[in-house]
Amino acid sequence: MFRRFQRFTNQPRWLPFAEYNLWRNPFGELTREERVELAIISKQERALCVLSQLEAVQLIGDCGNGKTTRMLAFHQQLPDSSYVYLPEDEPCPSIPVGNPILVDEAQRLPRKEIKQLFSSGMPLILATHRDLRKRLQRYGYSVKTITIGEGNTTEHVQTVLNRRIEASRLGPGPIPKIGTDEASRLHQAHGTDIRSIEQELYHQFQNQVSHHA
Amino acid sequence: MPKCKLDLTLDEPDVVHPGGGTISGRVEVTVDKDVTCKGLEVRTHWTTHGRGNIDIGSEDSVIIYQGDWRAGHRATYAFEVPISEWPPTYHGHHLNIEHFVEARANIPWAFDPKASQPFQMHSTKHQGSGKKSSYKQGGFNWIGLFFAFVALAFFFNAGPRLLNLSSIGVWFLGGIGLIVLVFWIIRSVLPKWALGSVSAELDAESYCSGGIIGGTISISPRKSVQINGIQMTVSGEEKCVSGSGSNRRTHRHTLYEGKEQLAESMILNPGHPNQFPLGFTLPGNAPPSIDLHDNEIQWSVDLRIDIPSWPDWYISMPIQINPEQ
């Protein structure tokens, strides 16, 4: 249960989440910019992504573990980089030139594009559901693999969720927090799938607000 | 450390402002270091929040000050900025729409300080025309059914040769075709066969919340047919899309559902059209229809004719709900 707070005098009474000192449900969808801003990237991950020619990093993990969020954050932090998302059941978009080139959902790269991209020797960061190490090595790449989700510990889950609540703050004063026990329960129930945790919390929070309204 | 801090106060924070109008207030600037402000901009913008991807929009900004601020300086600037005409403020389950006034000071070589305040907006913008919308379903389509069977028979007979498929492939694809055909017959053909020609007409394609949906449903059966009743259902739902590509998901939430029995159990006779008037009063707080790319509020009128021991006849007609004037 999320704790309600006394309203500050200047907070609008008609806002449904104002009693929690929030302007929105913190577990809803975010803009691309907000996702980048709230991404938590370790120093090791950051260091691994400094690449030169014929070097590649692949981020492997299941849906909802934070691959796209990390890719967007890397793209923002590396000014010369380019980013492309490969949609499902649609023609492959042209791969933009960058240093490095970030390809999201890289397991969807068609044969022709793989040949063209991998033979370019450009530094690559690939988010993928399938291990592309052997294919990259065939083109002379040295490959580092980051398994996304392994670092999604209870503590990480708690930090991610509390940052999302903070990003929805309405004004000064206390806001609800996810405690260690709640983070541990969510981690046990959903594993490393942060998207699924956010969906549960969205409904929990929404129902609580509707109930009090 | 920020060189300056902005505080934004609205003149009427609890008033519901009309869409397309203006909103006024003041920005208080507190400066603790000498700075040059290239523009103190104020504008209104709206954003969705909730389960769907974020849709946003904004009005043109107004520059209310340009120049130097000295350390220790404290100044207040009044503003009056335009408000978008659409969409109105809305708080639902999957979808919320919020309007803000935002002030931002453009300071060179520093993070731009900003402040914002939410406000409520009520739109009076009307969409859709007032003309009638008609939906007609003709009688039993013997020709369509005949061609469907011919096409299926041809596929089973000549499919392996023409499409270079194995017989298992032909049976698999043919089986899917057969299931679709059976579904179509149950859903569409059988009710028409029993009822003959059915036409439904709404007296308008757009209504206001609290208004009355009128119209008629007309049934011209080829022979006497027993029905259990005719039901009219008016429903509104939030439809929000999140993610993209393989992560794309659609979230639906029913906002309102009201039913009206238009006719009880009776026998419909051939020879002349059996007409039944439609009548339904929309709730006064019905939220308007909204279409913001990934976030929508949709309204529809569904008509169902319950035929005993037979598939029901059914039609769904989208309608537009406009905000109250």
Interface residues (C-beta under 8 A of the other chain):
Chain A: N10 P12 R13 W14 L15 P16 W23 R24 N25 G28 E29 L30 T31 C63 Y85 L86 P87 E88 E90 E105 Y202 Q206 S210
Chain B: P13 D14 H49 G50 R51 G52 N53 I54 I56 H91 H93 N96 E98 Q117 P118 F119 Q120 S242 S244 G245 S246 N247
